Amino acid sequence: MAVDWAELPGEKLQQVFRGAAGQIASGVAIVITMVDGEPHAATASSGVVASLDPPLLAVFFSLGSRMHEWLTRSGSFTVNLLGQPDHGLARRFANPARSSGWAGFAGVELRRRDPAPPILVQAAACFDCLVRQVVTMGDHGCFVGEVVGCGRDPDAPPLLYYRGRFHGLGPPVAPAPWSPLDRIDLVADW
């Protein structure tokens, strides 16, 4: 099937754009920040590695959202990349009506690191970041964080978000054996 192309004005373009943007598969993370000794979190599927040297991650939150306000106040955050079994946590922290602070984490296995944000015990990877820049981009704020600590579970398959639903990682599509370029990822010290 050929790509459905549209150059449309206003609202119609936004509608088509939302559908086309849904074709971008992304990892799913819980971003946690600390404000006044309380953790605050939200689900994000729009995180991106912005730089390897220095190590920078960028996360995006709607202007006016609670998370945008908390990140602006705190100056630091932790990104917990979720594994496939954690779609329930992704839904939980995407709900704007949920409790904030420690009450919002009731029943969630955490590794507390006061005063730093807690880490989700089952995270596939986690990144501690200091906010280095905030850029308004349309209806979102882009928080660029310098990574000051990170870790990963190399055996945890990531949770993905694609076309409005959560997915797991399918089988590899690259030919076997590993090419020299692919082999680099096997030993990458991310």
C-alpha positions in Angstrom: 0.0 0.0 0.0 1.3 3.5 -0.9 1.7 6.2 1.6 -1.4 8.4 2.0 -0.1 11.9 1.5 -1.9 15.1 2.6 -1.1 18.8 2.4 -4.1 20.1 4.3 -4.9 23.3 6.1 -5.4 23.7 9.9 -7.4 21.1 11.8 -7.4 18.5 9.0 -3.6 18.6 8.9 -3.4 18.2 12.7 -5.7 15.1 12.5 -3.7 13.5 9.7 -0.4 14.5 11.6 -1.6 12.7 14.7 -2.2 9.5 12.7 1.1 9.7 11.0 3.0 10.5 14.2 1.4 7.3 15.7 3.5 5.3 13.2 6.6 6.3 15.2 7.3 3.5 17.7 8.9 4.6 20.9 10.0 3.4 24.2 7.9 4.0 27.3 9.2 5.6 30.5 8.1 6.8 33.9 9.8 10.1 34.5 10.1 10.9 38.3 11.2 14.2 39.9 11.3 15.3 43.5 9.6 18.5 44.8 9.6 19.4 48.5 10.7 15.8 49.4 7.8 14.2 47.5 8.2 12.2 44.2 6.0 13.2 41.2 5.8 11.0 38.1 4.3 10.8 34.6 4.4 8.4 31.7 6.4 9.6 28.7 6.7 8.0 25.3 8.5 11.0 23.8 12.0 10.6 25.4 15.0 10.8 23.1 18.8 10.5 23.4 19.9 14.0 22.4 23.6 13.5 22.7 26.2 10.9 23.6 29.0 13.4 24.4 28.0 14.9 26.7 25.3 12.4 27.5 21.9 14.2 27.2 18.3 12.9 27.3 15.3 15.0 26.3 11.8 14.4 27.6 8.7 16.3 26.6 5.6 17.3 28.6 2.5 19.4 27.8 2.7 23.0 28.8 0.5 23.5 31.8 0.7 19.8 32.9 1.6 19.0 36.4 4.8 17.3 35.3 5.9 20.4 33.3 5.4 22.4 36.5 7.2 19.9 38.7 10.2 19.5 36.4 10.5 23.3 36.1 10.6 23.6 39.9 12.9 20.6 40.7 15.8 20.9 38.2 16.4 17.2 38.0 14.6 14.0 37.1 15.0 10.2 36.6 13.9 8.4 33.5 12.8 4.8 34.2 12.5 2.9 30.9 9.8 0.3 31.2 10.0 -3.4 30.3 7.3 -5.3 28.4 5.5 -6.5 31.6 5.1 -2.9 32.9 2.2 -1.6 30.7 0.1 -1.3 33.8 2.5 1.1 35.3 2.5 3.1 32.1 -1.3 3.4 32.2 -1.3 4.2 35.9 1.2 7.1 35.6 -0.5 8.4 32.4 -3.7 9.1 34.4 -3.7 12.8 35.4 -6.3 12.1 38.1 -3.9 9.8 40.1 -2.5 10.8 43.5 0.8 12.7 43.5 3.7 12.3 46.0 4.5 9.1 47.8 0.7 8.2 47.8 0.9 7.9 44.0 3.5 5.2 44.3 1.5 2.9 46.7 2.1 -0.7 45.8 5.0 0.1 43.4 8.4 -1.5 44.1 10.9 1.4 44.5 14.5 1.9 45.4 14.4 5.0 47.5 17.4 7.4 47.2 16.3 10.5 49.1 16.8 13.2 48.1 17.1 11.8 44.6 14.0 10.5 42.8 13.3 6.8 43.4 14.1 4.2 40.8 11.5 1.6 39.8 13.0 -1.8 40.8 11.8 -3.5 37.6 13.0 -0.7 35.2 14.7 -2.0 32.0 17.0 1.1 32.3 17.2 4.3 34.3 18.9 7.6 33.9 19.4 10.3 36.5 19.4 13.8 34.8 20.0 17.4 35.7 17.9 19.8 33.7 20.3 21.8 31.5 17.8 23.5 29.2 14.1 23.9 28.8 12.8 24.8 25.4 9.1 25.5 24.5 8.2 23.6 21.4 4.6 24.3 20.3 2.4 22.9 23.0 5.1 21.0 24.9 8.2 21.8 26.9 11.4 20.0 26.0 13.5 19.3 29.1 17.0 18.5 28.2 18.8 16.6 31.0 22.4 15.9 31.4 22.8 12.3 32.4 24.8 12.0 35.7 24.1 8.3 36.4 22.5 5.4 34.6 22.0 1.6 34.6 20.2 -1.1 32.7 19.0 -4.7 32.8 20.4 -6.0 29.5 17.9 -8.9 29.6 14.7 -6.8 29.9 12.8 -6.4 26.7 11.5 -2.9 26.3 7.8 -1.8 26.3 6.9 0.0 23.1 4.2 2.5 22.2 2.9 2.3 18.7 -0.4 3.5 17.1 -1.9 4.3 20.5 -1.2 0.9 22.0 1.5 -0.9 24.0 3.6 -3.5 22.2 6.5 -5.8 22.9 9.6 -6.1 20.7 9.2 -8.6 17.9 11.8 -10.9 16.5 14.9 -9.3 14.9 14.6 -8.5 11.2 18.3 -8.1 10.6 20.0 -11.1 9.0 22.1 -13.4 11.2 25.0 -13.6 12.0 25.6 -10.1 13.4 27.2 -7.6 11.1 30.3 -5.7 12.5 28.1 -2.7 13.0 25.4 -4.6 14.9 28.1 -6.3 17.1 29.0 -2.9 18.5 25.6 -2.7 20.2 26.3 -6.1 21.9 29.3 -4.6 23.7 28.0 -1.0 24.0 28.5 0.3 27.5 25.4 2.5 27.6 
